[in-house]
Every structure is written in C-alpha cells, then in structure tokens.
C-alpha cells in the first residue's frame, strides 16, 4: 500500500535510488551521533544510558 502511494508520487526510479542510499545514510548518521557524543559533554548524553550511568557514579 505504501509502496503504491510512493510509486504514484515519486516514481520507481527515485525509490530505487533511495534504497541504495539508505545504508550509507545510516552509517553516516551513526558516525555523526558518535561524533556528537565525543565532542560534546559526553556525561550529559551518556547519563541516560543505564549501564554507563551506573558505572560512573558522581561523589556528591
């Protein structure tokens, strides 16, 4: 159903192009996410990950 709607709006050519680019976009998105965590305050982001949150407790 979704594919038939997309075929009418976009067309088969562009759907096949997007399908070939999806793995590449996922890889670059993962690299971007890791870079974001690396270059920002990593504790601020990784405090929401349960395993990492328990591993690095703050002495307050």
TARAMO-V106689 format. One record per helix or strand of 3 or more residues. SS is the DSSP state (H for helix, E for strand). FROM is the first residue (numbers start at 0). TO is the last residue. If there is no record, write none. Layout:
BEGIN
SS,FROM,TO / SS,FROM,TO
END
This chain:
BEGIN
H,1,8 / H,11,38 / H,41,45 / H,49,54
END
